[in-house]
Amino acid sequence: MFDFIKRLFSKKKQCTCEKCNCNDVVCNVNDCENVVEQKSEVQELTEALIEFNNNDTIKNTNDFIKKYQFKNNKDLTEFVIENNINKIELSAFYNCTSLNKLIVDTDHVPQLERNAFVYKNEDNKIAVLPKLKIYVNKDLLNDFKSDKAWAKYSDIIKPINNKIK
């Protein structure tokens, strides 16, 4: 296991985009063609943990989910957003086409930035992740569905009756 983690963190990858010279894992230029399917260390570690935990539900314990945090993660099937999450940033779950269950286990509606739960479909158009169902506290169901950012997903937002443990 130690060798695996050492190997995982030794893979430093950078953007080669000449438009912004960002030298970052995720390029700041929209539709940058120079970024090859690269994975951040967080994404690779997440995939490793998913594999290690036999695809058990992953729980995030930070106060936000950063932009592109799980981009292109095909192994992520379930995710729990804990009560301390206040914000889900831009494209946090972009192209996570295996994600079928998102449990928002909060007593509030987290701020949601655009394209959090989308992918490019076969027509090369942005669409909601194909398998995704979003489960929220039943007392907040209408708040989620009426929130401007969450309304895009109103058809797939479902109530849960009790807090998830």
N, C-alpha and C positions, 0 to 999 in steps of 0.2 A: 504494500500500500504506500509506503514512504517513497519508493522509487516512482510510483505512478504520480504522486503529488509533485515531486521534484521535476519530473518530466513535463507535467502540466504547466507549471509556472515558469519553465525555462523557454516556453514558446512566446517570445515577444514578437508581435506582428504590428505593422504600422501601415497607415494609409500612404499611398504614393501620389496622392492628388497634387498636381502642380497649381491648381486653382487657389487652394487655400494654404498649402504648406503646413497642414495641421499636425502631421506625423502622429495621428491618433488612431486608435483601433476603429473608431467610427468617424467617418468624414463629416464635416460640417456643411459641405456643399451638397445641395439637393441633387438627387439622381447622379451622383458621382459614379462614373464608369470605371474608375481606376481602383476601386476597392473590391477586391476579389472576396468571395465568401469567407470572410475572416471571422473568427470568434474571439470575443474578449475572454480574459482569464475568468471573469465571473461566470460567463456563459459556459465555458468549458468545465469549470468546477461544478456548476449546477448540473450539467449533463452527467458528470462523473458521479455526483451524489444521487441523481435519479437512478443511474445504473446500479450503484452500490446498494441503494435502498429498495431495489426491485420495483421501481415505479410507484412507490408510495407517494402520498400527497406531500408536496413541499410547502413549508410555511415560511413566510418572509417576516422577519422581526425588526426591520428598519422602520423609519418613520415615513419613507416614501419609496417608490419603485422608480429607479432612474430610467431616463430615456434609453431605448434600445436594449434594456437589461437582458431580456430573454429573446431577442431577435433571432429568428431562424431556428429556434430550439424545437426540433421535431420530436424529441423524447418527452417533452413536458405534456402531461395529460390532465393533471389537476393542480390547482393552486389555491391556497387560502390567503386572503388578505386580512390580516389581523386588525384589531381595533385601533392600534397606534398608527396605522397608515392614513396619512392625510392627503396624499397626492400620488397619482399614477401619471408619470411623465410621458412625453411624446413617444409613440410607437413602442412602448415597453414590451408588448407581447407580439410585435409585428412578425407575421409569417409563422406563428406557432400553430401550424395546421393540425396538430394532434391534440391541442388543448380542447378538452370537452367539458370540463367543469371548473368554473371559477366561483369560489365561495367568498363573498364579501361579508366577513364576520365582524361587522362594525356597528356602532350605535350612531353613526353619522354617514353622510354621503361624501366619500372622498372626492377631491378635485380630480377631474379627468381631462388630460390633454388629448389632442386629436390623434387619431389612428392607433389607439392603444391596442385594439383587438381586431386588426384587419390583416389582409394578405392580398396579393395580386392574383386574381383568378386566371383561368385559361384564356380569357379574352383580354388579359393584361389590364384589367380594371380593378380598382380597390373595392374589396368586399369584406363583409364581416366574416371572421373565422368560421369555416363551414360546420364544425361539430360543436361549437361553443354554446353552453348554457351558463347563465350567470345567476347565482343564488344569493339573495339578500334577505336581511331581516324583514319579516312580514310587515312590521310596523313602519318600515321605511320604503316599502314597495312603490307607493305613489310618488314619494320624493325622488327616488331614482328615476322612475319613468318620466317625470316632469322636468328633471334637471336637463338643461340644454345639452350638455356634453354626453350624458348617459342616455338621452332620448334616442339616439341613433341605434341603441341596442335594446330598446323597449320590448321588442318581440321575443327576445331570448332571456329577459330578466324574469326570474321565478322567485316566489317567496319560500323562505325557510321558517319554520315555526320557533325553533330554539337556537340558542347560541351553540356553535360547534366547539367541541372540546378537542 
